[in-house]
Amino acid sequence: MSHDNVTPFRRPPPRPVRPQQSGGMGFKTHRGKAVLVHVLTIACFVVPFVLAGAVGGQAAQLIGFGIGLAGVLVAHSSRDSATPWAATHHEQAMRTIIIASILITALSLPRLVVSQEVASFWTIYGPIAFWTWVVIVLWGGLRAVVGLVLAGLRRPVFKARGWLL
């Protein structure tokens, strides 16, 4: 029988080798896509602040929303084929953008309902809405910066589905 013939010099059959990804930061690599998603997340929070004076508040928020939508699309299309550590980055970036968009939209709903003539409402609600918006932007930006650093190091996000870092 051939399976009884065991010799120490027989080599095992060669295993197929998976091709490695070329480059470290290209957009076709897992690392590059994770970094791109976090850069888009940071941009969707920073652009409305930077462009608010140049193009107006509503237009700047719309541009930021478009950048955030691009980040969600890149993350959603990449998370199924990504390595496990990169999938956590895509999940965290998607959740950060979606949660922040929902909160900022809910924060701006009184602009549609309450008229501008009700001065007592706007003197109270205006500063509260502004500082809540600042906190939301700082929260999302901090999550994205921490994710960007971890993506550069090829480390997973610790709690991708959590609300904190």
N, C-alpha and C positions, 0 to 999 in steps of 0.2 A: 504494500500500500504506500501511496506517495505521501500521505500525511504522517506516516511513522518516521519518515526520513527527515530528522531534524539535525541540521548542521549549524555550527556557530558562524559559518561564513556566508550563509544565505542572507541576502538583503531583503527587507520588506518591500512590497510594491510602492512605487512613488505615489504620494498623496497630491491631489491637485492643489495648487497654490492660488490663493485669492490675490488678484492684482491690487497693489497698494494704490492709494489715491496720490496723484501727483500734486506737489505743492502743499503748503501748510495753510495758506489763507485764501486760496482761490474759492470762487463761489460755487464750485462743483464739489468741494470737500465738505465733510460734516462740520468741521471747525469753521470754515468760511461762511457756511449758511447760518450757523449759530451766532457768529459775530455780526453778520448782516442783519439778522432779525433784531438783535439788541441795539444796533446802531439805528435802525428804523424806529425802534421803540423810543430811544432817547430823542430822536429827531421829532417824533410826533408830539412830544411834550415840550421841547425847547422852541420849535419853530413858531408856535403861536405867540410866545413871549417876545421873540426877536422881531417878528414881522407885524406885531400889533400896531405899532406907530406908523409903519410904512404903507401897509395896504388896508388897515382898518381891522377892528377886532373880529368881526364876523368872518371876513375873508381869511384872516390868519387862522382862525379856528377851523375853517373848512379845509385849508391846506394841510394843517396838522392832522385832521381827520383822514384826509386822503393818504398821507404818509402812514398813518396807523393802519389803515385798511390794507395798504401794500404789505406792511409787516405781518398782518394776520394772514394774508394770502400766501406769503412765502413760508411762514411757519406751518400753516395747515397743509400745504402741499409737500412739505419736507419731513413732517414728523413721522409718517409711517415707514419711510425707507431709511430713517436715520438710525445711528447707533444709539444704544440706551442713554448714554450721557448727553448726546445732542438732542434726543427727544425730550428730555427734561427742560432743556433751554427753550425749545419751541413751545412746549406747554406753558411755561412760565411767561414767556413773552405774549402769547395769545391771551392768557388770563389777565395780564397786566393791562393790555390795551383795551380789552373788552370791559373789564370792571371800571377802569377810569372813564371810558366813554359813556357808560351807563350813568355813573355818578355825575359827570359834568352835564350830561343831558338832563338829568333830574334836577340839577342845580339851576339850569337855565329855563326850566318850565314856567316859573312865575313871571318871566318876562312876557310870555304869551298870554297869560291869564289876567294878571293885574295891570291896569293901565298906569301910565307914567304920572297921571295927575294925583295919585294917592301918595302924597309926599311922606306921610308918616310911615307907611310901609317900606318905602325905598330907603329912608334914612336908617332904618333898623336892618333891613334885609341886605342892602348893598354891601356894607363891610363884612357881614357874615358870609355872604356868597363869595366875595373876593378872597377872603382868607381861607375859606374851605377849598376853593379852587387852587390856591397856592399849596395847601397841604396835599391835595390829590396829586398835583404835578410833582411835588417833592417826593411823595411816596412812589409814584411810578418811575420817576427818574432814578431814584436810589435803587429800586429793584432792577432796573435795566443796567445800571452801572455795575452792580454786583454780579449780575448775569454775564455782562461783557467780560469782566475780569476772569470769572470762572470759565467762560468759553475759550478765552485765550490760553488758559492753562489746561484745557481739555478735562475739566472736572464737572461732575453733574451738579445741578442745582439741588440743594438739600431737600426743600419742600416745594416742589413745583406747583402743587395745587393749593398751597397755603396762601394766606393773605399777607403775611409778613415776609421778611427776607428769607 
